[in-house]
Amino acid sequence: MYLTPEVKKDIFKKHGKSETDTGSAEGQIALFTHRIQHLTQHLKKNHKDFNTERSLVKLVGKRRALLDYLMKKDIMRYRAIIKELGLRK
């Protein structure tokens, strides 16, 4: 399994306020980014896997919605997470 509880804790510890802070926007965006990268690698090998492609599109939409929320709420936190994760608009 690519997303073990240890990996999740590490992601939330690095990008959130603590390991147990799973509700922060930054932590969720980081988790979505990790999952998106994994699904992208999967689709490079299995280009006919349309269910995974649909899941990937839904995840990207969820991440975009969280980023939009964070941009409206606090532009400095938005810029920090964009820079940290290497995302672009």
LOVO-342525 format. One record per residue: x, y, z of N, C-alpha, C, O in turn; residue number from 1; residue in one letter; chain. Coordinates in steps of 0.001 Angstrom, whole numbers. Example, Ala and Ser with C-alpha at 12.3 -4.5 7.8 and 13.67 -1.06 7.14 Angstrom:
2
+---------+---------+---------+---------+---------+---------+---------+---------+---------+---------+---------+---------+------+--------+------+
!     n.X !     n.Y !     n.Z !    ca.X !    ca.Y !    ca.Z !     c.X !     c.Y !     c.Z !     o.X !     o.Y !     o.Z ! palo ! dodren ! roza !
+---------+---------+---------+---------+---------+---------+---------+---------+---------+---------+---------+---------+------+--------+------+
!   13190 !   -5690 !    7800 !   12300 !   -4500 !    7800 !   13200 !   -3300 !    7800 !   14236 !   -3319 !    8465 !    1 !      A !    A !
!   12850 !   -2250 !    7080 !   13670 !   -1060 !    7140 !   12900 !      30 !    7870 !   13409 !    1138 !    8039 !    2 !      S !    A !
+---------+---------+---------+---------+---------+---------+---------+---------+---------+---------+---------+---------+------+--------+------+
This chain:
89
+---------+---------+---------+---------+---------+---------+---------+---------+---------+---------+---------+---------+------+--------+------+
!     n.X !     n.Y !     n.Z !    ca.X !    ca.Y !    ca.Z !     c.X !     c.Y !     c.Z !     o.X !     o.Y !     o.Z ! palo ! dodren ! roza !
+---------+---------+---------+---------+---------+---------+---------+---------+---------+---------+---------+---------+------+--------+------+
!     855 !   -1189 !       0 !       0 !       0 !       0 !     885 !    1231 !       0 !    1827 !    1325 !     788 !    1 !      M !    A !
!     596 !    2148 !    -855 !    1438 !    3329 !   -1008 !    1171 !    4384 !      57 !    2023 !    5239 !     300 !    2 !      Y !    A !
!       3 !    4343 !     697 !    -349 !    5384 !    1662 !    -596 !    4737 !    3023 !   -1738 !    4512 !    3424 !    3 !      L !    A !
!     484 !    4448 !    3712 !     391 !    3825 !    5030 !     104 !    4904 !    6075 !     291 !    6090 !    5803 !    4 !      T !    A !
!    -343 !    4509 !    7256 !    -588 !    5504 !    8316 !     662 !    6312 !    8672 !     563 !    7481 !    9045 !    5 !      P !    A !
!    1838 !    5688 !    8556 !    3078 !    6408 !    8847 !    3318 !    7517 !    7824 !    3754 !    8614 !    8174 !    6 !      E !    A !
!    3031 !    7219 !    6561 !    3210 !    8224 !    5509 !    2243 !    9383 !    5727 !    2617 !   10546 !    5571 !    7 !      V !    A !
!    1000 !    9067 !    6090 !       7 !   10112 !    6349 !     445 !   10998 !    7508 !     368 !   12224 !    7427 !    8 !      K !    A !
!     909 !   10363 !    8598 !    1363 !   11138 !    9754 !    2520 !   12047 !    9372 !    2588 !   13195 !    9809 !    9 !      K !    A !
!    3426 !   11530 !    8558 !    4573 !   12328 !    8121 !    4120 !   13528 !    7288 !    4635 !   14633 !    7454 !   10 !      D !    A !
!    3156 !   13307 !    6392 !    2641 !   14396 !    5553 !    1990 !   15467 !    6421 !    2250 !   16657 !    6244 !   11 !      I !    A !
!    1133 !   15040 !    7368 !     443 !   16007 !    8218 !    1406 !   16703 !    9173 !    1216 !   17875 !    9502 !   12 !      F !    A !
!    2435 !   15990 !    9618 !    3425 !   16608 !   10502 !    4226 !   17669 !    9756 !    4543 !   18721 !   10311 !   13 !      K !    A !
!    4548 !   17390 !    8509 !    5369 !   18311 !    7717 !    4581 !   19536 !    7251 !    5097 !   20654 !    7268 !   14 !      K !    A !
!    3333 !   19323 !    6836 !    2566 !   20410 !    6230 !    1464 !   20970 !    7121 !    1017 !   22097 !    6909 !   15 !      H !    A !
!    1021 !   20206 !    8110 !     -19 !   20685 !    9013 !     594 !   21247 !   10279 !    1792 !   21520 !   10343 !   16 !      G !    A !
!    -241 !   21415 !   11277 !     251 !   21924 !   12552 !     864 !   20808 !   13396 !    1819 !   21046 !   14135 !   17 !      K !    A !
!     318 !   19579 !   13292 !     842 !   18427 !   14022 !     443 !   17158 !   13285 !    -232 !   17211 !   12256 !   18 !      S !    A !
!     868 !   16007 !   13823 !     532 !   14727 !   13196 !    -968 !   14468 !   13198 !   -1511 !   13875 !   12266 !   19 !      E !    A !
!   -1631 !   14921 !   14260 !   -3055 !   14622 !   14400 !   -3952 !   15692 !   13796 !   -5175 !   15549 !   13826 !   20 !      T !    A !
!   -3382 !   16754 !   13252 !   -4164 !   17836 !   12657 !   -4493 !   17487 !   11212 !   -3870 !   17993 !   10279 !   21 !      D !    A !
!   -5480 !   16614 !   11044 !   -5834 !   16153 !    9699 !   -6832 !   17077 !    9015 !   -7160 !   16863 !    7848 !   22 !      T !    A !
!   -7316 !   18086 !    9703 !   -8347 !   18940 !    9140 !   -7838 !   20224 !    8532 !   -8606 !   20942 !    7891 !   23 !      G !    A !
!   -6562 !   20539 !    8711 !   -6055 !   21801 !    8169 !   -6021 !   21738 !    6648 !   -5793 !   20680 !    6062 !   24 !      S !    A !
!   -6246 !   22859 !    6033 !   -6272 !   22916 !    4567 !   -4913 !   22537 !    3986 !   -4840 !   21846 !    2971 !   25 !      A !    A !
!   -3838 !   22990 !    4629 !   -2502 !   22682 !    4118 !   -2229 !   21181 !    4149 !   -1676 !   20626 !    3199 !   26 !      E !    A !
!   -2618 !   20532 !    5235 !   -2407 !   19089 !    5344 !   -3206 !   18318 !    4316 !   -2702 !   17367 !    3718 !   27 !      G !    A !
!   -4451 !   18721 !    4107 !   -5286 !   18040 !    3114 !   -4757 !   18261 !    1705 !   -4762 !   17337 !     891 !   28 !      Q !    A !
!   -4303 !   19470 !    1407 !   -3746 !   19758 !      85 !   -2500 !   18918 !    -149 !   -2312 !   18383 !   -1242 !   29 !      I !    A !
!   -1647 !   18795 !     862 !    -439 !   17979 !     740 !    -783 !   16507 !     524 !    -144 !   15825 !    -278 !   30 !      A !    A !
!   -1796 !   16024 !    1242 !   -2217 !   14628 !    1082 !   -2784 !   14398 !    -316 !   -2456 !   13400 !    -958 !   31 !      L !    A !
!   -3621 !   15301 !    -788 !   -4161 !   15187 !   -2150 !   -3034 !   15210 !   -3179 !   -3070 !   14465 !   -4158 !   32 !      F !    A !
!   -2038 !   16059 !   -2961 !    -915 !   16151 !   -3897 !    -162 !   14830 !   -3946 !     212 !   14371 !   -5025 !   33 !      T !    A !
!      64 !   14217 !   -2793 !     748 !   12920 !   -2744 !     -52 !   11870 !   -3516 !     511 !   11102 !   -4297 !   34 !      H !    A !
!   -1362 !   11842 !   -3293 !   -2211 !   10870 !   -3988 !   -2253 !   11146 !   -5492 !   -2250 !   10207 !   -6288 !   35 !      R !    A !
!   -2292 !   12407 !   -5887 !   -2320 !   12773 !   -7304 !   -1033 !   12321 !   -7986 !   -1075 !   11794 !   -9098 !   36 !      I !    A !
!      99 !   12520 !   -7338 !    1377 !   12087 !   -7922 !    1416 !   10571 !   -8105 !    1909 !   10070 !   -9116 !   37 !      Q !    A !
!     887 !    9845 !   -7111 !     858 !    8385 !   -7218 !     -42 !    7937 !   -8372 !     343 !    7067 !   -9153 !   38 !      H !    A !
!   -1230 !    8520 !   -8482 !   -2149 !    8128 !   -9552 !   -1607 !    8517 !  -10923 !   -1842 !    7813 !  -11906 !   39 !      L !    A !
!    -894 !    9616 !  -10995 !    -289 !   10033 !  -12269 !     740 !    9005 !  -12731 !     782 !    8650 !  -13909 !   40 !      T !    A !
!    1562 !    8532 !  -11808 !    2540 !    7498 !  -12154 !    1836 !    6208 !  -12595 !    2280 !    5550 !  -13536 !   41 !      Q !    A !
!     753 !    5852 !  -11921 !      -8 !    4664 !  -12286 !    -580 !    4794 !  -13699 !    -550 !    3842 !  -14479 !   42 !      H !    A !
!   -1096 !    5974 !  -14017 !   -1715 !    6164 !  -15331 !    -688 !    6219 !  -16462 !   -1030 !    5963 !  -17617 !   43 !      L !    A !
!     549 !    6547 !  -16149 !    1580 !    6515 !  -17185 !    1819 !    5086 !  -17662 !    2122 !    4859 !  -18833 !   44 !      K !    A !
!    1680 !    4126 !  -16751 !    1871 !    2722 !  -17113 !     581 !    2095 !  -17639 !     622 !    1235 !  -18519 !   45 !      K !    A !
!    -572 !    2527 !  -17098 !   -1857 !    1920 !  -17429 !   -2781 !    2982 !  -18024 !   -3709 !    3447 !  -17362 !   46 !      N !    A !
!   -2527 !    3354 !  -19250 !   -3244 !    4477 !  -19847 !   -4710 !    4167 !  -20151 !   -5477 !    5089 !  -20430 !   47 !      H !    A !
!   -5120 !    2907 !  -20106 !   -6523 !    2573 !  -20369 !   -7344 !    2397 !  -19091 !   -8494 !    1963 !  -19155 !   48 !      K !    A !
!   -6779 !    2721 !  -17950 !   -7474 !    2590 !  -16669 !   -8325 !    3847 !  -16454 !   -7879 !    4816 !  -15838 !   49 !      D !    A !
!   -9543 !    3814 !  -16966 !  -10391 !    5006 !  -16960 !  -10987 !    5300 !  -15590 !  -11290 !    6455 !  -15290 !   50 !      F !    A !
!  -11161 !    4287 !  -14757 !  -11656 !    4530 !  -13404 !  -10644 !    5325 !  -12590 !  -11011 !    6238 !  -11850 !   51 !      N !    A !
!   -9384 !    4979 !  -12728 !   -8335 !    5724 !  -12034 !   -8228 !    7132 !  -12598 !   -7975 !    8082 !  -11856 !   52 !      T !    A !
!   -8418 !    7271 !  -13890 !   -8375 !    8601 !  -14497 !   -9487 !    9496 !  -13937 !   -9273 !   10678 !  -13669 !   53 !      E !    A !
!  -10659 !    8917 !  -13767 !  -11775 !    9670 !  -13191 !  -11464 !   10062 !  -11748 !  -11735 !   11190 !  -11336 !   54 !      R !    A !
!  -10899 !    9138 !  -10986 !  -10515 !    9437 !   -9603 !   -9486 !   10556 !   -9543 !   -9542 !   11420 !   -8668 !   55 !      S !    A !
!   -8558 !   10530 !  -10470 !   -7530 !   11568 !  -10529 !   -8141 !   12934 !  -10806 !   -7765 !   13923 !  -10176 !   56 !      L !    A !
!   -9070 !   12996 !  -11733 !   -9722 !   14269 !  -12063 !  -10506 !   14791 !  -10864 !  -10504 !   15992 !  -10595 !   57 !      V !    A !
!  -11175 !   13894 !  -10142 !  -11926 !   14309 !   -8954 !  -10993 !   14832 !   -7872 !  -11306 !   15825 !   -7216 !   58 !      K !    A !
!   -9847 !   14178 !   -7676 !   -8878 !   14626 !   -6679 !   -8308 !   16000 !   -7028 !   -8140 !   16853 !   -6157 !   59 !      L !    A !
!   -8017 !   16200 !   -8292 !   -7493 !   17495 !   -8722 !   -8530 !   18584 !   -8466 !   -8176 !   19689 !   -8055 !   60 !      V !    A !
!   -9805 !   18286 !   -8704 !  -10873 !   19248 !   -8431 !  -11001 !   19563 !   -6951 !  -11210 !   20717 !   -6575 !   61 !      G !    A !
!  -10876 !   18540 !   -6105 !  -10942 !   18763 !   -4657 !   -9777 !   19626 !   -4187 !   -9948 !   20536 !   -3376 !   62 !      K !    A !
!   -8583 !   19323 !   -4714 !   -7408 !   20112 !   -4326 !   -7562 !   21556 !   -4790 !   -7210 !   22484 !   -4062 !   63 !      R !    A !
!   -8084 !   21749 !   -5995 !   -8280 !   23100 !   -6519 !   -9272 !   23871 !   -5655 !   -9079 !   25058 !   -5388 !   64 !      R !    A !
!  -10337 !   23195 !   -5218 !  -11330 !   23847 !   -4366 !  -10715 !   24262 !   -3032 !  -10985 !   25357 !   -2539 !   65 !      A !    A !
!   -9891 !   23396 !   -2445 !   -9226 !   23745 !   -1193 !   -8247 !   24897 !   -1388 !   -8136 !   25775 !    -533 !   66 !      L !    A !
!   -7545 !   24892 !   -2505 !   -6610 !   25991 !   -2786 !   -7361 !   27308 !   -2982 !   -6903 !   28356 !   -2527 !   67 !      L !    A !
!   -8505 !   27258 !   -3653 !   -9311 !   28467 !   -3829 !   -9811 !   28987 !   -2487 !   -9806 !   30192 !   -2236 !   68 !      D !    A !
!  -10245 !   28063 !   -1626 !  -10703 !   28449 !    -285 !   -9575 !   29114 !     488 !   -9771 !   30150 !    1123 !   69 !      Y !    A !
!   -8398 !   28512 !     429 !   -7259 !   29042 !    1172 !   -6833 !   30397 !     618 !   -6393 !   31265 !    1372 !   70 !      L !    A !
!   -6959 !   30582 !    -689 !   -6589 !   31859 !   -1296 !   -7530 !   32969 !    -815 !   -7086 !   34086 !    -550 !   71 !      M !    A !
!   -8824 !   32665 !    -703 !   -9781 !   33660 !    -212 !   -9583 !   33935 !    1272 !   -9711 !   35074 !    1721 !   72 !      K !    A !
!   -9269 !   32883 !    2035 !   -9181 !   32984 !    3487 !   -7889 !   33671 !    3947 !   -7928 !   34596 !    4759 !   73 !      K !    A !
!   -6748 !   33212 !    3425 !   -5456 !   33734 !    3865 !   -4446 !   33572 !    2729 !   -3945 !   32472 !    2497 !   74 !      D !    A !
!   -4150 !   34652 !    2029 !   -3300 !   34603 !     848 !   -1864 !   34193 !    1185 !   -1189 !   33577 !     360 !   75 !      I !    A !
!   -1395 !   34527 !    2380 !     -23 !   34171 !    2753 !     121 !   32654 !    2946 !    1121 !   32071 !    2527 !   76 !      M !    A !
!    -862 !   32019 !    3571 !    -829 !   30559 !    3725 !    -927 !   29885 !    2358 !    -284 !   28864 !    2117 !   77 !      R !    A !
!   -1733 !   30457 !    1465 !   -1873 !   29929 !     105 !    -543 !   29973 !    -625 !    -121 !   28983 !   -1223 !   78 !      Y !    A !
!     113 !   31118 !    -576 !    1405 !   31259 !   -1264 !    2454 !   30328 !    -677 !    3282 !   29782 !   -1407 !   79 !      R !    A !
!    2423 !   30145 !     648 !    3400 !   29273 !    1299 !    3218 !   27822 !     863 !    4201 !   27138 !     578 !   80 !      A !    A !
!    1981 !   27345 !     807 !    1751 !   25942 !     445 !    2036 !   25710 !   -1041 !    2530 !   24648 !   -1421 !   81 !      I !    A !
!    1727 !   26693 !   -1874 !    2027 !   26586 !   -3304 !    3545 !   26459 !   -3506 !    4009 !   25616 !   -4274 !   82 !      I !    A !
!    4292 !   27289 !   -2820 !    5749 !   27285 !   -2943 !    6336 !   26005 !   -2382 !    7246 !   25420 !   -2970 !   83 !      K !    A !
!    5814 !   25570 !   -1241 !    6329 !   24372 !    -576 !    6107 !   23105 !   -1388 !    6987 !   22247 !   -1459 !   84 !      E !    A !
!    4940 !   22985 !   -1997 !    4609 !   21782 !   -2756 !    5027 !   21878 !   -4217 !    5003 !   20882 !   -4940 !   85 !      L !    A !
!    5408 !   23070 !   -4651 !    5833 !   23228 !   -6046 !    4678 !   23180 !   -7025 !    4834 !   22706 !   -8150 !   86 !      G !    A !
!    3516 !   23668 !   -6603 !    2347 !   23705 !   -7478 !    2326 !   25006 !   -8266 !    2973 !   25987 !   -7900 !   87 !      L !    A !
!    1588 !   24989 !   -9327 !    1378 !   26218 !  -10090 !     -81 !   26310 !  -10458 !    -787 !   25303 !  -10521 !   88 !      R !    A !
!    -520 !   27507 !  -10696 !   -1930 !   27707 !  -11043 !   -2124 !   27520 !  -12513 !   -3243 !   27645 !  -13009 !   89 !      K !    A !
+---------+---------+---------+---------+---------+---------+---------+---------+---------+---------+---------+---------+------+--------+------+
